[in-house]
Amino acid sequence: MFNLKNVGDKGYSRRLCKNGVFEVDLIKGLERFLVTETKMDYTLSFCLDQDGKLNGKDFGTAVEELFDYCQNEGYYPPLGTEMNCNSMEVTGKGLTSIKKAGLIEKMMGIHPNASMENNPKQYEKGGDLSVMSVDEFVPLLHQYISEFNLGMGGICCGGTPEHMDKLHQQIHRKK
């Protein structure tokens, strides 16, 4: 069963943090939305561990438990989920997991790092992290967006205006 306290230990949303410092406990953040009286549309964006899991569980399993929990407890469910602040490798693991669970339609978007660092905890330490070249990053991001039929895509840590320009060109290429 989905347990908010367990997710709060390691599963967190970048939208609930500032500069990699987790200022708001995810449980409190979720409780603002997981109510029955208010029907405010929202998504939950997760940063996965370097093994592509969320709090030790396959991402697909964790997402399934989240939606089951909302339904069983009468909470207004999120429109879907997103992943952010993961390397492309970890993002690929998360997408594969959620697709394998048959829940890819719950995945709304990704905002992976241009950095090649697989451990998101390294970002809290700062420092100089290697960044994928624009010519490596953008085709892979576009492939994930297309292959998994995602509605949103962007770039998190390490992204530059050149990354965004190339992504825009890739998406709007004439066929």
LINSULBEL-V163566 format. One record per residue. N is the residue number from 1. SS is DSSP state (H for helix, E for strand, L for the rest). PHI is phi in degrees with one decimal (999 if undefined). NEAR is the number of other C-alpha atoms within 10 Angstrom. Layout:
BEGIN
[[N	SS	PHI	NEAR] [N	SS	PHI	NEAR]]
END
This chain:
BEGIN
[[1	L	999	9] [2	L	-67.3	16] [3	L	-126.2	12] [4	H	-57.2	16] [5	H	-66.0	13] [6	H	-67.6	12] [7	H	-63.9	19] [8	H	-63.4	18] [9	H	-66.5	13] [10	H	-129.6	16] [11	L	-84.5	23] [12	E	-144.1	23] [13	L	-107.8	23] [14	H	-61.5	19] [15	H	-66.8	14] [16	H	-109.0	18] [17	L	-139.7	14] [18	E	-133.0	10] [19	L	53.1	10] [20	L	78.6	16] [21	E	-100.2	11] [22	L	-83.2	15] [23	L	-88.3	10] [24	L	-119.4	15] [25	L	-64.2	17] [26	H	-58.3	23] [27	H	-59.0	18] [28	H	-63.2	14] [29	H	-64.0	16] [30	H	-67.3	16] [31	H	-61.5	11] [32	H	-65.0	10] [33	H	-103.1	19] [34	L	-80.6	20] [35	L	-131.2	16] [36	L	-95.8	12] [37	L	-77.5	10] [38	L	-101.8	11] [39	L	-115.7	13] [40	L	-93.2	12] [41	L	-69.1	11] [42	L	-157.8	13] [43	E	-123.5	16] [44	E	-116.4	21] [45	E	-111.5	23] [46	E	-116.2	21] [47	E	-102.7	25] [48	L	-85.7	30] [49	L	-70.1	21] [50	L	-63.6	18] [51	L	-87.0	16] [52	L	82.7	25] [53	E	-106.7	20] [54	E	-115.8	23] [55	L	56.4	17] [56	L	83.8	15] [57	E	-109.7	15] [58	E	-54.3	20] [59	H	-58.4	26] [60	H	-60.7	24] [61	H	-64.1	18] [62	H	-62.5	23] [63	H	-66.7	23] [64	H	-59.4	17] [65	H	-65.0	15] [66	H	-60.9	19] [67	H	-68.0	19] [68	H	-62.1	16] [69	H	-59.6	17] [70	H	-59.4	17] [71	H	-65.7	12] [72	H	-67.7	9] [73	H	-96.3	12] [74	L	78.4	13] [75	L	-84.9	19] [76	L	-74.6	19] [77	L	-75.8	22] [78	L	-67.3	19] [79	L	-62.6	15] [80	E	175.2	19] [81	E	-123.3	18] [82	E	-137.8	21] [83	E	-124.7	24] [84	E	-147.9	24] [85	L	60.7	28] [86	L	-119.6	30] [87	L	-66.3	27] [88	H	-62.7	24] [89	H	-62.9	16] [90	H	-67.3	26] [91	H	-58.6	26] [92	H	-60.9	16] [93	H	-63.2	19] [94	H	-64.7	25] [95	H	-63.8	23] [96	H	-62.5	18] [97	H	-64.0	21] [98	H	-71.6	22] [99	H	-68.8	17] [100	H	-60.5	14] [101	L	-77.2	16] [102	L	75.6	13] [103	L	-121.2	16] [104	H	-60.4	19] [105	H	-67.0	14] [106	H	-82.4	20] [107	E	-89.1	25] [108	E	-95.4	21] [109	E	-171.0	22] [110	E	-135.7	27] [111	E	-138.6	23] [112	E	-74.6	27] [113	L	-77.3	26] [114	L	-77.5	27] [115	E	-68.0	23] [116	L	-92.9	19] [117	L	-67.2	20] [118	L	-87.6	21] [119	L	-99.3	16] [120	L	-62.6	18] [121	H	-68.0	12] [122	H	-67.6	12] [123	H	-68.6	18] [124	H	-64.9	11] [125	H	-83.2	9] [126	L	73.5	10] [127	L	96.4	8] [128	L	-92.7	9] [129	L	-109.1	14] [130	L	-63.9	11] [131	E	-118.0	18] [132	L	-64.7	19] [133	L	-66.8	13] [134	H	-55.8	18] [135	H	-70.8	11] [136	H	-89.3	12] [137	H	-68.3	23] [138	H	-63.1	25] [139	H	-59.9	15] [140	H	-69.1	13] [141	H	-60.8	23] [142	H	-62.8	18] [143	H	-61.2	12] [144	H	-62.0	19] [145	H	-59.9	19] [146	H	-71.8	12] [147	H	-61.8	10] [148	L	-102.1	18] [149	L	52.4	14] [150	L	-87.0	18] [151	L	-87.4	11] [152	E	-137.6	12] [153	E	-152.5	19] [154	E	-160.8	18] [155	E	-132.5	23] [156	L	-106.1	17] [157	L	-52.8	18] [158	L	88.1	17] [159	L	-70.3	20] [160	L	-124.1	13] [161	H	-56.7	10] [162	H	-65.1	12] [163	H	-60.4	21] [164	H	-65.7	15] [165	H	-59.9	12] [166	H	-65.9	16] [167	H	-63.3	22] [168	H	-58.8	13] [169	H	-61.4	12] [170	H	-61.2	14] [171	H	-68.7	13] [172	L	-99.8	9] [173	L	-62.5	8] [174	L	-78.7	6] [175	L	-94.9	3]]
END
